[in-house]
Amino acid sequence: MGTCNSTITLTTDFGNRDGYVGAMKGIMHGINPDLLLIDITHEVKAFDVAAAAFVLRQVIQYYSAGTVHLVVIDPGVGSARRAVALRHNEQYFVGPDNGLFTLLLETDTPDQMVELKAPSDCAVSATFHGRDLFAPAAARLASGTPIEELGTPFAKLKHLQWALPIDDEEGIRGWIVYIDHFGNCITNISRTLFEKRQMGRKTKGYAGSGIIRGIHKTYNDVPVSEPLMLFGSSDLLEIAVNQGNAADLLHIQRGTPVNIVFGDLPDGASMRK
């Protein structure tokens, strides 16, 4: 059985203009003023559970066992969707059961999970479960309350899964799964899959309005304002522009297909039209 370590991370789509994040922190501070509250981000696009899961996949490995991750991207707030607390791989997660946690953890049966009970000492707003339900549960977990005391066990999380790239000897067809603050367009094509299929051959990529040749190691391998492909810190293939915004320049958005072709093909040719 894992033990919490008094650290809570916060990930929401609330933004920083309003008082929603501050209200959640106030609730948690009132329960235990010694908690360490760490903001991951509050700038997830509104209601975008997949983007939040992608961001968290890049960071949770750097937190120690017992950390509580409070995750509130909740388009179904007030509906019949479950409010849950989970334990998996010695870390804890609190938030709505809307598919985000299966994307994040890649399982719909974590090590332990409970459906949260509403707190008995205050009313729960139908529109702000982050403040009235999730923040108190996270604070109690991080203060040492066993997870089983927070609610009722249940069998399986709501299931969502990542789209997988399609590959053959000619190339790989993937998709843009995330666009970061700099306009770097991150695909679902891993370095492992890419290297398995490339086998030292020339590489050409097609995405949006761009045709990009070769794979580079750093952004500065090409002139300023030029597009390139490289593997970023997540070891996923990125389409970027040196000191520019690839999403804007190449008319790319999340979900845009990316065709990687190996060998010599003329400009304008692409796999699986």
ABEGO torsion letter per residue (X at the ends): XBBBAGBBBBBBAAEAABAAAAAAAAAAAAABAABBBBBABAABBBGBAAAAAAAAAAAAAABBBGBBBBBBBBAABGBABBBBBBBBGGBBBBEBBAGAAAAAAGBABBABBBBBBBBAABBBBAABAAAAAAAAAAAAAAAGBBAAAAEBBBABBBBBBBBBBBBBAAEBBBBBABBBAAGBBBBABBAAAAAAAAGGBBBBBBBEABBBBEBBABAAABBBGBBBBBBBAAGBBBBBBBGBBAAAAAGBBBGBBBBBBBEBBBBGBBBGX
